[in-house]
């Protein structure tokens, strides 16, 4: 699943470790999500959306409809 997480993180001038701390996940999890190797759980996707004050679909792109 493609996403804008890396872009949003950069806009906040956060490292992967900073974002991981905010989300209470590992830095490796943030890296895996950013590189598309791991799709976040629905609760984590909502948490990411709330953190960036975005809707989930503004962050994660459904490749089947795009």
Predicted model as a PDB file, atoms N, CA, C, CB and O in Angstrom, pLDDT in the B-factor column:
MODEL        1                                                                  
ATOM      1  N   UNK A   1       0.847  -1.177   0.000  1.00 84.00           N  
ATOM      2  CA  UNK A   1       0.000   0.000   0.000  1.00 84.00           C  
ATOM      3  C   UNK A   1       0.896   1.244   0.000  1.00 84.00           C  
ATOM      4  CB  UNK A   1      -0.966  -0.004   1.229  1.00 84.00           C  
ATOM      5  O   UNK A   1       1.777   1.391   0.846  1.00 84.00           O  
ATOM      6  N   UNK A   2       0.654   2.118  -0.949  1.00 93.00           N  
ATOM      7  CA  UNK A   2       1.417   3.368  -0.980  1.00 93.00           C  
ATOM      8  C   UNK A   2       0.886   4.302   0.097  1.00 93.00           C  
ATOM      9  CB  UNK A   2       1.335   4.041  -2.380  1.00 93.00           C  
ATOM     10  O   UNK A   2      -0.279   4.242   0.487  1.00 93.00           O  
ATOM     11  N   UNK A   3       1.783   5.172   0.566  1.00 96.00           N  
ATOM     12  CA  UNK A   3       1.355   6.129   1.581  1.00 96.00           C  
ATOM     13  C   UNK A   3       2.224   7.382   1.542  1.00 96.00           C  
ATOM     14  CB  UNK A   3       1.405   5.491   2.974  1.00 96.00           C  
ATOM     15  O   UNK A   3       3.261   7.419   0.880  1.00 96.00           O  
ATOM     16  N   UNK A   4       1.780   8.403   2.264  1.00 97.00           N  
ATOM     17  CA  UNK A   4       2.473   9.686   2.317  1.00 97.00           C  
ATOM     18  C   UNK A   4       3.162   9.891   3.664  1.00 97.00           C  
ATOM     19  CB  UNK A   4       1.494  10.826   2.051  1.00 97.00           C  
ATOM     20  O   UNK A   4       3.480  11.022   4.032  1.00 97.00           O  
ATOM     21  N   UNK A   5       3.390   8.830   4.382  1.00 97.00           N  
ATOM     22  CA  UNK A   5       3.920   8.950   5.738  1.00 97.00           C  
ATOM     23  C   UNK A   5       5.293   9.627   5.764  1.00 97.00           C  
ATOM     24  CB  UNK A   5       4.011   7.575   6.380  1.00 97.00           C  
ATOM     25  O   UNK A   5       5.543  10.485   6.611  1.00 97.00           O  
ATOM     26  N   UNK A   6       6.164   9.254   4.862  1.00 97.00           N  
ATOM     27  CA  UNK A   6       7.510   9.840   4.843  1.00 97.00           C  
ATOM     28  C   UNK A   6       7.437  11.341   4.579  1.00 97.00           C  
ATOM     29  CB  UNK A   6       8.386   9.153   3.772  1.00 97.00           C  
ATOM     30  O   UNK A   6       8.164  12.118   5.199  1.00 97.00           O  
ATOM     31  N   UNK A   7       6.574  11.745   3.674  1.00 97.00           N  
ATOM     32  CA  UNK A   7       6.408  13.169   3.344  1.00 97.00           C  
ATOM     33  C   UNK A   7       5.869  13.930   4.551  1.00 97.00           C  
ATOM     34  CB  UNK A   7       5.458  13.345   2.130  1.00 97.00           C  
ATOM     35  O   UNK A   7       6.375  14.995   4.907  1.00 97.00           O  
ATOM     36  N   UNK A   8       4.836  13.370   5.174  1.00 98.00           N  
ATOM     37  CA  UNK A   8       4.249  14.035   6.344  1.00 98.00           C  
ATOM     38  C   UNK A   8       5.261  14.126   7.480  1.00 98.00           C  
ATOM     39  CB  UNK A   8       2.991  13.284   6.817  1.00 98.00           C  
ATOM     40  O   UNK A   8       5.341  15.138   8.177  1.00 98.00           O  
ATOM     41  N   UNK A   9       6.032  13.057   7.656  1.00 98.00           N  
ATOM     42  CA  UNK A   9       7.056  13.065   8.711  1.00 98.00           C  
ATOM     43  C   UNK A   9       8.087  14.151   8.422  1.00 98.00           C  
ATOM     44  CB  UNK A   9       7.749  11.675   8.824  1.00 98.00           C  
ATOM     45  O   UNK A   9       8.496  14.876   9.329  1.00 98.00           O  
ATOM     46  N   UNK A  10       8.506  14.267   7.175  1.00 97.00           N  
ATOM     47  CA  UNK A  10       9.499  15.279   6.803  1.00 97.00           C  
ATOM     48  C   UNK A  10       8.951  16.692   7.001  1.00 97.00           C  
ATOM     49  CB  UNK A  10       9.936  15.085   5.342  1.00 97.00           C  
ATOM     50  O   UNK A  10       9.684  17.593   7.409  1.00 97.00           O  
ATOM     51  N   UNK A  11       7.663  16.883   6.712  1.00 97.00           N  
ATOM     52  CA  UNK A  11       7.049  18.204   6.908  1.00 97.00           C  
ATOM     53  C   UNK A  11       7.097  18.637   8.373  1.00 97.00           C  
ATOM     54  CB  UNK A  11       5.597  18.192   6.420  1.00 97.00           C  
ATOM     55  O   UNK A  11       7.124  19.829   8.677  1.00 97.00           O  
ATOM     56  N   UNK A  12       7.108  17.662   9.267  1.00 97.00           N  
ATOM     57  CA  UNK A  12       7.181  17.961  10.703  1.00 97.00           C  
ATOM     58  C   UNK A  12       8.626  17.932  11.212  1.00 97.00           C  
ATOM     59  CB  UNK A  12       6.328  16.959  11.497  1.00 97.00           C  
ATOM     60  O   UNK A  12       8.885  18.143  12.397  1.00 97.00           O  
ATOM     61  N   UNK A  13       9.570  17.664  10.284  1.00 98.00           N  
ATOM     62  CA  UNK A  13      10.983  17.590  10.633  1.00 98.00           C  
ATOM     63  C   UNK A  13      11.230  16.551  11.730  1.00 98.00           C  
ATOM     64  CB  UNK A  13      11.489  18.963  11.082  1.00 98.00           C  
ATOM     65  O   UNK A  13      12.004  16.773  12.662  1.00 98.00           O  
ATOM     66  N   UNK A  14      10.548  15.416  11.589  1.00 98.00           N  
ATOM     67  CA  UNK A  14      10.688  14.328  12.554  1.00 98.00           C  
ATOM     68  C   UNK A  14      11.547  13.231  11.944  1.00 98.00           C  
ATOM     69  CB  UNK A  14       9.300  13.771  12.976  1.00 98.00           C  
ATOM     70  O   UNK A  14      11.499  12.982  10.740  1.00 98.00           O  
ATOM     71  N   UNK A  15      12.324  12.587  12.784  1.00 98.00           N  
ATOM     72  CA  UNK A  15      13.030  11.377  12.370  1.00 98.00           C  
ATOM     73  C   UNK A  15      12.054  10.212  12.487  1.00 98.00           C  
ATOM     74  CB  UNK A  15      14.322  11.133  13.238  1.00 98.00           C  
ATOM     75  O   UNK A  15      10.972  10.341  13.060  1.00 98.00           O  
ATOM     76  N   UNK A  16      12.456   9.083  11.937  1.00 98.00           N  
ATOM     77  CA  UNK A  16      11.623   7.885  12.115  1.00 98.00           C  
ATOM     78  C   UNK A  16      11.489   7.548  13.591  1.00 98.00           C  
ATOM     79  CB  UNK A  16      12.218   6.684  11.348  1.00 98.00           C  
ATOM     80  O   UNK A  16      10.438   7.086  14.036  1.00 98.00           O  
ATOM     81  N   UNK A  17      12.556   7.780  14.350  1.00 98.00           N  
ATOM     82  CA  UNK A  17      12.510   7.504  15.793  1.00 98.00           C  
ATOM     83  C   UNK A  17      11.516   8.438  16.491  1.00 98.00           C  
ATOM     84  CB  UNK A  17      13.919   7.658  16.420  1.00 98.00           C  
ATOM     85  O   UNK A  17      10.789   8.014  17.389  1.00 98.00           O  
ATOM     86  N   UNK A  18      11.488   9.709  16.076  1.00 98.00           N  
ATOM     87  CA  UNK A  18      10.523  10.654  16.656  1.00 98.00           C  
ATOM     88  C   UNK A  18       9.099  10.183  16.408  1.00 98.00           C  
ATOM     89  CB  UNK A  18      10.723  12.066  16.071  1.00 98.00           C  
ATOM     90  O   UNK A  18       8.273  10.153  17.321  1.00 98.00           O  
ATOM     91  N   UNK A  19       8.821   9.815  15.157  1.00 98.00           N  
ATOM     92  CA  UNK A  19       7.468   9.372  14.802  1.00 98.00           C  
ATOM     93  C   UNK A  19       7.123   8.079  15.534  1.00 98.00           C  
ATOM     94  CB  UNK A  19       7.341   9.171  13.273  1.00 98.00           C  
ATOM     95  O   UNK A  19       6.004   7.914  16.020  1.00 98.00           O  
ATOM     96  N   UNK A  20       8.079   7.174  15.611  1.00 98.00           N  
ATOM     97  CA  UNK A  20       7.849   5.917  16.324  1.00 98.00           C  
ATOM     98  C   UNK A  20       7.479   6.188  17.778  1.00 98.00           C  
ATOM     99  CB  UNK A  20       9.095   5.014  16.250  1.00 98.00           C  
ATOM    100  O   UNK A  20       6.590   5.542  18.332  1.00 98.00           O  
ATOM    101  N   UNK A  21       8.162   7.140  18.387  1.00 98.00           N  
ATOM    102  CA  UNK A  21       7.865   7.491  19.777  1.00 98.00           C  
ATOM    103  C   UNK A  21       6.449   8.048  19.901  1.00 98.00           C  
ATOM    104  CB  UNK A  21       8.887   8.516  20.306  1.00 98.00           C  
ATOM    105  O   UNK A  21       5.718   7.689  20.824  1.00 98.00           O  
ATOM    106  N   UNK A  22       6.062   8.918  18.980  1.00 97.00           N  
ATOM    107  CA  UNK A  22       4.707   9.490  18.998  1.00 97.00           C  
ATOM    108  C   UNK A  22       3.635   8.410  18.851  1.00 97.00           C  
ATOM    109  CB  UNK A  22       4.554  10.525  17.877  1.00 97.00           C  
ATOM    110  O   UNK A  22       2.573   8.482  19.469  1.00 97.00           O  
ATOM    111  N   UNK A  23       3.935   7.412  18.023  1.00 98.00           N  
ATOM    112  CA  UNK A  23       2.961   6.360  17.735  1.00 98.00           C  
ATOM    113  C   UNK A  23       3.068   5.164  18.684  1.00 98.00           C  
ATOM    114  CB  UNK A  23       3.133   5.888  16.312  1.00 98.00           C  
ATOM    115  O   UNK A  23       2.237   4.256  18.655  1.00 98.00           O  
ATOM    116  N   UNK A  24       4.107   5.179  19.526  1.00 98.00           N  
ATOM    117  CA  UNK A  24       4.365   4.070  20.447  1.00 98.00           C  
ATOM    118  C   UNK A  24       4.564   2.758  19.704  1.00 98.00           C  
ATOM    119  CB  UNK A  24       3.219   3.929  21.441  1.00 98.00           C  
ATOM    120  O   UNK A  24       4.021   1.719  20.078  1.00 98.00           O  
ATOM    121  N   UNK A  25       5.365   2.834  18.629  1.00 98.00           N  
ATOM    122  CA  UNK A  25       5.768   1.650  17.870  1.00 98.00           C  
ATOM    123  C   UNK A  25       7.282   1.721  17.696  1.00 98.00           C  
ATOM    124  CB  UNK A  25       5.026   1.568  16.470  1.00 98.00           C  
ATOM    125  O   UNK A  25       7.905   2.703  18.099  1.00 98.00           O  
ATOM    126  N   UNK A  26       7.869   0.705  17.109  1.00 98.00           N  
ATOM    127  CA  UNK A  26       9.317   0.720  16.891  1.00 98.00           C  
ATOM    128  C   UNK A  26       9.664   1.545  15.645  1.00 98.00           C  
ATOM    129  CB  UNK A  26       9.857  -0.724  16.746  1.00 98.00           C  
ATOM    130  O   UNK A  26       8.829   1.763  14.767  1.00 98.00           O  
ATOM    131  N   UNK A  27      10.923   1.997  15.600  1.00 98.00           N  
ATOM    132  CA  UNK A  27      11.396   2.710  14.412  1.00 98.00           C  
ATOM    133  C   UNK A  27      11.315   1.797  13.198  1.00 98.00           C  
ATOM    134  CB  UNK A  27      12.846   3.218  14.612  1.00 98.00           C  
ATOM    135  O   UNK A  27      11.036   2.248  12.087  1.00 98.00           O  
ATOM    136  N   UNK A  28      11.559   0.516  13.418  1.00 98.00           N  
ATOM    137  CA  UNK A  28      11.493  -0.450  12.315  1.00 98.00           C  
ATOM    138  C   UNK A  28      10.075  -0.533  11.749  1.00 98.00           C  
ATOM    139  CB  UNK A  28      11.957  -1.844  12.790  1.00 98.00           C  
ATOM    140  O   UNK A  28       9.898  -0.712  10.544  1.00 98.00           O  
ATOM    141  N   UNK A  29       9.074  -0.405  12.604  1.00 98.00           N  
ATOM    142  CA  UNK A  29       7.687  -0.411  12.128  1.00 98.00           C  
ATOM    143  C   UNK A  29       7.426   0.801  11.256  1.00 98.00           C  
ATOM    144  CB  UNK A  29       6.700  -0.436  13.309  1.00 98.00           C  
ATOM    145  O   UNK A  29       6.808   0.679  10.198  1.00 98.00           O  
ATOM    146  N   UNK A  30       7.888   1.969  11.682  1.00 98.00           N  
ATOM    147  CA  UNK A  30       7.714   3.182  10.871  1.00 98.00           C  
ATOM    148  C   UNK A  30       8.406   3.009   9.525  1.00 98.00           C  
ATOM    149  CB  UNK A  30       8.275   4.429  11.610  1.00 98.00           C  
ATOM    150  O   UNK A  30       7.843   3.353   8.486  1.00 98.00           O  
ATOM    151  N   UNK A  31       9.618   2.478   9.542  1.00 98.00           N  
ATOM    152  CA  UNK A  31      10.352   2.260   8.290  1.00 98.00           C  
ATOM    153  C   UNK A  31       9.600   1.285   7.384  1.00 98.00           C  
ATOM    154  CB  UNK A  31      11.772   1.728   8.581  1.00 98.00           C  
ATOM    155  O   UNK A  31       9.500   1.515   6.179  1.00 98.00           O  
ATOM    156  N   UNK A  32       9.076   0.212   7.946  1.00 98.00           N  
ATOM    157  CA  UNK A  32       8.356  -0.783   7.147  1.00 98.00           C  
ATOM    158  C   UNK A  32       7.085  -0.192   6.536  1.00 98.00           C  
ATOM    159  CB  UNK A  32       8.003  -2.003   8.010  1.00 98.00           C  
ATOM    160  O   UNK A  32       6.736  -0.513   5.400  1.00 98.00           O  
ATOM    161  N   UNK A  33       6.399   0.665   7.279  1.00 97.00           N  
ATOM    162  CA  UNK A  33       5.200   1.313   6.737  1.00 97.00           C  
ATOM    163  C   UNK A  33       5.595   2.277   5.621  1.00 97.00           C  
ATOM    164  CB  UNK A  33       4.422   2.065   7.855  1.00 97.00           C  
ATOM    165  O   UNK A  33       4.977   2.287   4.556  1.00 97.00           O  
ATOM    166  N   UNK A  34       6.622   3.083   5.866  1.00 97.00           N  
ATOM    167  CA  UNK A  34       7.040   4.072   4.852  1.00 97.00           C  
ATOM    168  C   UNK A  34       7.466   3.410   3.540  1.00 97.00           C  
ATOM    169  CB  UNK A  34       8.195   4.924   5.393  1.00 97.00           C  
ATOM    170  O   UNK A  34       7.220   3.946   2.459  1.00 97.00           O  
ATOM    171  N   UNK A  35       8.094   2.267   3.639  1.00 96.00           N  
ATOM    172  CA  UNK A  35       8.585   1.590   2.438  1.00 96.00           C  
ATOM    173  C   UNK A  35       7.565   0.634   1.833  1.00 96.00           C  
ATOM    174  CB  UNK A  35       9.844   0.835   2.759  1.00 96.00           C  
ATOM    175  O   UNK A  35       7.843  -0.028   0.833  1.00 96.00           O  
ATOM    176  N   UNK A  36       6.384   0.565   2.442  1.00 93.00           N  
ATOM    177  CA  UNK A  36       5.318  -0.272   1.899  1.00 93.00           C  
ATOM    178  C   UNK A  36       5.485  -1.753   2.167  1.00 93.00           C  
ATOM    179  CB  UNK A  36       5.222  -0.060   0.446  1.00 93.00           C  
ATOM    180  O   UNK A  36       4.798  -2.581   1.567  1.00 93.00           O  
ATOM    181  N   UNK A  37       6.405  -2.091   3.076  1.00 95.00           N  
ATOM    182  CA  UNK A  37       6.619  -3.503   3.401  1.00 95.00           C  
ATOM    183  C   UNK A  37       5.625  -4.008   4.439  1.00 95.00           C  
ATOM    184  CB  UNK A  37       8.036  -3.715   3.906  1.00 95.00           C  
ATOM    185  O   UNK A  37       5.491  -5.214   4.649  1.00 95.00           O  
ATOM    186  N   UNK A  38       4.936  -3.084   5.080  1.00 94.00           N  
ATOM    187  CA  UNK A  38       3.996  -3.452   6.152  1.00 94.00           C  
ATOM    188  C   UNK A  38       2.815  -2.503   6.097  1.00 94.00           C  
ATOM    189  CB  UNK A  38       4.682  -3.407   7.564  1.00 94.00           C  
ATOM    190  O   UNK A  38       2.990  -1.286   6.041  1.00 94.00           O  
ATOM    191  N   UNK A  39       1.617  -3.055   6.111  1.00 94.00           N  
ATOM    192  CA  UNK A  39       0.408  -2.239   6.196  1.00 94.00           C  
ATOM    193  C   UNK A  39       0.006  -2.135   7.660  1.00 94.00           C  
ATOM    194  CB  UNK A  39      -0.753  -2.844   5.336  1.00 94.00           C  
ATOM    195  O   UNK A  39      -0.096  -3.150   8.350  1.00 94.00           O  
ATOM    196  N   UNK A  40      -0.224  -0.912   8.141  1.00 96.00           N  
ATOM    197  CA  UNK A  40      -0.564  -0.762   9.551  1.00 96.00           C  
ATOM    198  C   UNK A  40      -1.940  -1.341   9.853  1.00 96.00           C  
ATOM    199  CB  UNK A  40      -0.515   0.708   9.955  1.00 96.00           C  
ATOM    200  O   UNK A  40      -2.801  -1.440   8.980  1.00 96.00           O  
ATOM    201  N   UNK A  41      -2.118  -1.716  11.105  1.00 97.00           N  
ATOM    202  CA  UNK A  41      -3.446  -2.153  11.557  1.00 97.00           C  
ATOM    203  C   UNK A  41      -4.390  -0.956  11.460  1.00 97.00           C  
ATOM    204  CB  UNK A  41      -3.399  -2.725  13.032  1.00 97.00           C  
ATOM    205  O   UNK A  41      -3.944   0.188  11.370  1.00 97.00           O  
ATOM    206  N   UNK A  42      -5.671  -1.221  11.478  1.00 96.00           N  
ATOM    207  CA  UNK A  42      -6.646  -0.126  11.407  1.00 96.00           C  
ATOM    208  C   UNK A  42      -6.494   0.825  12.596  1.00 96.00           C  
ATOM    209  CB  UNK A  42      -8.080  -0.688  11.360  1.00 96.00           C  
ATOM    210  O   UNK A  42      -6.521   2.040  12.398  1.00 96.00           O  
ATOM    211  N   UNK A  43      -6.334   0.311  13.840  1.00 98.00           N  
ATOM    212  CA  UNK A  43      -6.121   1.251  14.958  1.00 98.00           C  
ATOM    213  C   UNK A  43      -4.869   2.114  14.773  1.00 98.00           C  
ATOM    214  CB  UNK A  43      -6.014   0.480  16.271  1.00 98.00           C  
ATOM    215  O   UNK A  43      -4.882   3.299  15.105  1.00 98.00           O  
ATOM    216  N   UNK A  44      -3.794   1.529  14.249  1.00 98.00           N  
ATOM    217  CA  UNK A  44      -2.571   2.319  14.031  1.00 98.00           C  
ATOM    218  C   UNK A  44      -2.790   3.330  12.908  1.00 98.00           C  
ATOM    219  CB  UNK A  44      -1.371   1.394  13.693  1.00 98.00           C  
ATOM    220  O   UNK A  44      -2.300   4.456  12.993  1.00 98.00           O  
ATOM    221  N   UNK A  45      -3.504   2.954  11.875  1.00 98.00           N  
ATOM    222  CA  UNK A  45      -3.799   3.900  10.788  1.00 98.00           C  
ATOM    223  C   UNK A  45      -4.603   5.086  11.309  1.00 98.00           C  
ATOM    224  CB  UNK A  45      -4.569   3.198   9.650  1.00 98.00           C  
ATOM    225  O   UNK A  45      -4.347   6.226  10.922  1.00 98.00           O  
ATOM    226  N   UNK A  46      -5.569   4.827  12.182  1.00 98.00           N  
ATOM    227  CA  UNK A  46      -6.343   5.928  12.782  1.00 98.00           C  
ATOM    228  C   UNK A  46      -5.441   6.801  13.651  1.00 98.00           C  
ATOM    229  CB  UNK A  46      -7.523   5.375  13.626  1.00 98.00           C  
ATOM    230  O   UNK A  46      -5.569   8.025  13.647  1.00 98.00           O  
ATOM    231  N   UNK A  47      -4.543   6.184  14.384  1.00 98.00           N  
ATOM    232  CA  UNK A  47      -3.632   6.940  15.251  1.00 98.00           C  
ATOM    233  C   UNK A  47      -2.724   7.848  14.409  1.00 98.00           C  
ATOM    234  CB  UNK A  47      -2.775   5.974  16.117  1.00 98.00           C  
ATOM    235  O   UNK A  47      -2.482   9.000  14.766  1.00 98.00           O  
ATOM    236  N   UNK A  48      -2.233   7.319  13.303  1.00 98.00           N  
ATOM    237  CA  UNK A  48      -1.397   8.114  12.393  1.00 98.00           C  
ATOM    238  C   UNK A  48      -2.211   9.280  11.834  1.00 98.00           C  
ATOM    239  CB  UNK A  48      -0.841   7.231  11.233  1.00 98.00           C  
ATOM    240  O   UNK A  48      -1.732  10.413  11.786  1.00 98.00           O  
ATOM    241  N   UNK A  49      -3.424   8.999  11.420  1.00 98.00           N  
ATOM    242  CA  UNK A  49      -4.279  10.049  10.862  1.00 98.00           C  
ATOM    243  C   UNK A  49      -4.541  11.153  11.884  1.00 98.00           C  
ATOM    244  CB  UNK A  49      -5.607   9.454  10.382  1.00 98.00           C  
ATOM    245  O   UNK A  49      -4.460  12.337  11.559  1.00 98.00           O  
ATOM    246  N   UNK A  50      -4.854  10.760  13.120  1.00 98.00           N  
ATOM    247  CA  UNK A  50      -5.090  11.771  14.176  1.00 98.00           C  
ATOM    248  C   UNK A  50      -3.834  12.589  14.431  1.00 98.00           C  
ATOM    249  CB  UNK A  50      -5.549  11.096  15.491  1.00 98.00           C  
ATOM    250  O   UNK A  50      -3.911  13.804  14.613  1.00 98.00           O  
ATOM    251  N   UNK A  51      -2.679  11.935  14.444  1.00 98.00           N  
ATOM    252  CA  UNK A  51      -1.421  12.629  14.721  1.00 98.00           C  
ATOM    253  C   UNK A  51      -1.162  13.724  13.685  1.00 98.00           C  
ATOM    254  CB  UNK A  51      -0.251  11.629  14.740  1.00 98.00           C  
ATOM    255  O   UNK A  51      -0.702  14.813  14.029  1.00 98.00           O  
ATOM    256  N   UNK A  52      -1.456  13.437  12.432  1.00 98.00           N  
ATOM    257  CA  UNK A  52      -1.209  14.415  11.364  1.00 98.00           C  
ATOM    258  C   UNK A  52      -2.458  15.232  11.017  1.00 98.00           C  
ATOM    259  CB  UNK A  52      -0.705  13.701  10.117  1.00 98.00           C  
ATOM    260  O   UNK A  52      -2.437  16.037  10.085  1.00 98.00           O  
ATOM    261  N   UNK A  53      -3.533  15.026  11.762  1.00 98.00           N  
ATOM    262  CA  UNK A  53      -4.792  15.733  11.533  1.00 98.00           C  
ATOM    263  C   UNK A  53      -5.246  15.580  10.075  1.00 98.00           C  
ATOM    264  CB  UNK A  53      -4.640  17.229  11.893  1.00 98.00           C  
ATOM    265  O   UNK A  53      -5.605  16.549   9.405  1.00 98.00           O  
ATOM    266  N   UNK A  54      -5.214  14.330   9.616  1.00 98.00           N  
ATOM    267  CA  UNK A  54      -5.626  13.990   8.245  1.00 98.00           C  
ATOM    268  C   UNK A  54      -6.611  12.830   8.299  1.00 98.00           C  
ATOM    269  CB  UNK A  54      -4.390  13.624   7.354  1.00 98.00           C  
ATOM    270  O   UNK A  54      -6.711  12.127   9.304  1.00 98.00           O  
ATOM    271  N   UNK A  55      -7.333  12.644   7.205  1.00 97.00           N  
ATOM    272  CA  UNK A  55      -8.153  11.457   7.070  1.00 97.00           C  
ATOM    273  C   UNK A  55      -7.245  10.307   6.622  1.00 97.00           C  
ATOM    274  CB  UNK A  55      -9.328  11.690   6.059  1.00 97.00           C  
ATOM    275  O   UNK A  55      -6.221  10.545   5.982  1.00 97.00           O  
ATOM    276  N   UNK A  56      -7.603   9.091   6.945  1.00 97.00           N  
ATOM    277  CA  UNK A  56      -6.774   7.935   6.582  1.00 97.00           C  
ATOM    278  C   UNK A  56      -6.505   7.908   5.087  1.00 97.00           C  
ATOM    279  CB  UNK A  56      -7.452   6.627   7.016  1.00 97.00           C  
ATOM    280  O   UNK A  56      -5.383   7.638   4.659  1.00 97.00           O  
ATOM    281  N   UNK A  57      -7.524   8.186   4.297  1.00 95.00           N  
ATOM    282  CA  UNK A  57      -7.345   8.125   2.847  1.00 95.00           C  
ATOM    283  C   UNK A  57      -6.484   9.264   2.298  1.00 95.00           C  
ATOM    284  CB  UNK A  57      -8.691   8.145   2.172  1.00 95.00           C  
ATOM    285  O   UNK A  57      -6.093   9.229   1.131  1.00 95.00           O  
ATOM    286  N   UNK A  58      -6.187  10.264   3.115  1.00 96.00           N  
ATOM    287  CA  UNK A  58      -5.247  11.313   2.707  1.00 96.00           C  
ATOM    288  C   UNK A  58      -3.803  10.868   2.932  1.00 96.00           C  
ATOM    289  CB  UNK A  58      -5.526  12.616   3.481  1.00 96.00           C  
ATOM    290  O   UNK A  58      -2.868  11.492   2.431  1.00 96.00           O  
ATOM    291  N   UNK A  59      -3.632   9.797   3.679  1.00 97.00           N  
ATOM    292  CA  UNK A  59      -2.292   9.293   3.985  1.00 97.00           C  
ATOM    293  C   UNK A  59      -2.009   7.991   3.238  1.00 97.00           C  
ATOM    294  CB  UNK A  59      -2.135   9.076   5.496  1.00 97.00           C  
ATOM    295  O   UNK A  59      -0.936   7.810   2.664  1.00 97.00           O  
ATOM    296  N   UNK A  60      -2.998   7.084   3.256  1.00 96.00           N  
ATOM    297  CA  UNK A  60      -2.827   5.773   2.642  1.00 96.00           C  
ATOM    298  C   UNK A  60      -3.640   5.700   1.358  1.00 96.00           C  
ATOM    299  CB  UNK A  60      -3.244   4.650   3.615  1.00 96.00           C  
ATOM    300  O   UNK A  60      -4.821   6.045   1.339  1.00 96.00           O  
ATOM    301  N   UNK A  61      -2.997   5.248   0.286  1.00 91.00           N  
ATOM    302  CA  UNK A  61      -3.626   5.220  -1.026  1.00 91.00           C  
ATOM    303  C   UNK A  61      -4.035   3.795  -1.376  1.00 91.00           C  
ATOM    304  CB  UNK A  61      -2.678   5.789  -2.098  1.00 91.00           C  
ATOM    305  O   UNK A  61      -3.216   2.876  -1.362  1.00 91.00           O  
ATOM    306  N   UNK A  62      -5.305   3.631  -1.687  1.00 82.00           N  
ATOM    307  CA  UNK A  62      -5.815   2.327  -2.104  1.00 82.00           C  
ATOM    308  C   UNK A  62      -5.416   2.111  -3.553  1.00 82.00           C  
ATOM    309  CB  UNK A  62      -7.369   2.230  -1.925  1.00 82.00           C  
ATOM    310  O   UNK A  62      -5.976   2.734  -4.455  1.00 82.00           O  
ATOM    311  N   UNK A  63      -4.461   1.241  -3.777  1.00 77.00           N  
ATOM    312  CA  UNK A  63      -3.926   1.030  -5.124  1.00 77.00           C  
ATOM    313  C   UNK A  63      -4.931   0.382  -6.065  1.00 77.00           C  
ATOM    314  CB  UNK A  63      -2.686   0.178  -5.054  1.00 77.00           C  
ATOM    315  O   UNK A  63      -4.773   0.448  -7.285  1.00 77.00           O  
ATOM    316  N   UNK A  64      -5.961  -0.242  -5.509  1.00 77.00           N  
ATOM    317  CA  UNK A  64      -6.957  -0.882  -6.361  1.00 77.00           C  
ATOM    318  C   UNK A  64      -7.891   0.132  -7.012  1.00 77.00           C  
ATOM    319  CB  UNK A  64      -7.763  -1.880  -5.555  1.00 77.00           C  
ATOM    320  O   UNK A  64      -8.492  -0.149  -8.049  1.00 77.00           O  
ATOM    321  N   UNK A  65      -8.015   1.309  -6.405  1.00 69.00           N  
ATOM    322  CA  UNK A  65      -8.893   2.320  -6.994  1.00 69.00           C  
ATOM    323  C   UNK A  65      -8.108   3.420  -7.685  1.00 69.00           C  
ATOM    324  CB  UNK A  65      -9.787   2.923  -5.929  1.00 69.00           C  
ATOM    325  O   UNK A  65      -8.703   4.276  -8.341  1.00 69.00           O  
ATOM    326  N   UNK A  66      -6.776   3.421  -7.556  1.00 54.00           N  
ATOM    327  CA  UNK A  66      -5.954   4.471  -8.192  1.00 54.00           C  
ATOM    328  C   UNK A  66      -5.223   3.962  -9.404  1.00 54.00           C  
ATOM    329  CB  UNK A  66      -4.952   5.034  -7.206  1.00 54.00           C  
ATOM    330  O   UNK A  66      -4.494   4.717 -10.048  1.00 54.00           O  
TER     331      UNK A  66                                                      
ENDMDL                                                                          
END                                                                             
